[in-house]
Amino acid sequence: MDDSIRSALGHSGVIDITTTGRRSGEPRRIEIVFHVIDGRIFISGMPRADRKRSWLINLEADPKFTFHLKRGARADLPATARVISDEAERRAILPQIARAWNRTDVEAMVAHSPLIEVTIEGLDGGS
């Protein structure tokens, strides 16, 4: 992994991710924001109580996905998602994401926002 990719992964930004459709098996690509907190990479989203996001359901079925850097460095990186459902862990991470988004509804985010930790293959301890 080159220095430009490591640098791009060192701070939050807009990316695309490609998951595998849980029913279709087809690739599903979306644009989303990632956050770097204490050297770890997270993906979240706005709170929504009415339904779970398709990308999150796809990652629950198959945690392997592609993390597409597209601003600055460009790269398609193999990655693995760990869905974070533990309330204590969510409470430790989501307030930091809420601050980045200037949101004050942390309780709603803890209850209803998707949250995953990302491991990039080949990045310091990645598989």
DAURUR-V900033 format. One record per residue. N is the residue number from 0. SS is DSSP state (hx for helix, st for strand, lp for the rest). Layout:
n->N ss->SS
n->N ss->SS
This chain:
n->0 ss->lp
n->1 ss->lp
n->2 ss->hx
n->3 ss->hx
n->4 ss->hx
n->5 ss->hx
n->6 ss->hx
n->7 ss->hx
n->8 ss->lp
n->9 ss->lp
n->10 ss->lp
n->11 ss->lp
n->12 ss->st
n->13 ss->st
n->14 ss->st
n->15 ss->st
n->16 ss->st
n->17 ss->st
n->18 ss->st
n->19 ss->st
n->20 ss->lp
n->21 ss->lp
n->22 ss->lp
n->23 ss->lp
n->24 ss->lp
n->25 ss->lp
n->26 ss->st
n->27 ss->st
n->28 ss->st
n->29 ss->st
n->30 ss->st
n->31 ss->st
n->32 ss->st
n->33 ss->st
n->34 ss->st
n->35 ss->st
n->36 ss->st
n->37 ss->lp
n->38 ss->lp
n->39 ss->st
n->40 ss->st
n->41 ss->st
n->42 ss->st
n->43 ss->st
n->44 ss->lp
n->45 ss->lp
n->46 ss->lp
n->47 ss->lp
n->48 ss->lp
n->49 ss->lp
n->50 ss->lp
n->51 ss->lp
n->52 ss->lp
n->53 ss->hx
n->54 ss->hx
n->55 ss->hx
n->56 ss->hx
n->57 ss->hx
n->58 ss->hx
n->59 ss->hx
n->60 ss->hx
n->61 ss->lp
n->62 ss->lp
n->63 ss->st
n->64 ss->st
n->65 ss->st
n->66 ss->st
n->67 ss->st
n->68 ss->st
n->69 ss->lp
n->70 ss->lp
n->71 ss->lp
n->72 ss->lp
n->73 ss->lp
n->74 ss->st
n->75 ss->st
n->76 ss->st
n->77 ss->st
n->78 ss->st
n->79 ss->st
n->80 ss->st
n->81 ss->st
n->82 ss->st
n->83 ss->lp
n->84 ss->lp
n->85 ss->lp
n->86 ss->hx
n->87 ss->hx
n->88 ss->hx
n->89 ss->hx
n->90 ss->hx
n->91 ss->hx
n->92 ss->hx
n->93 ss->hx
n->94 ss->hx
n->95 ss->hx
n->96 ss->hx
n->97 ss->hx
n->98 ss->hx
n->99 ss->hx
n->100 ss->lp
n->101 ss->lp
n->102 ss->lp
n->103 ss->lp
n->104 ss->lp
n->105 ss->hx
n->106 ss->hx
n->107 ss->hx
n->108 ss->hx
n->109 ss->hx
n->110 ss->hx
n->111 ss->hx
n->112 ss->lp
n->113 ss->lp
n->114 ss->st
n->115 ss->st
n->116 ss->st
n->117 ss->st
n->118 ss->st
n->119 ss->st
n->120 ss->lp
n->121 ss->lp
n->122 ss->lp
n->123 ss->lp
n->124 ss->lp
n->125 ss->lp
n->126 ss->lp
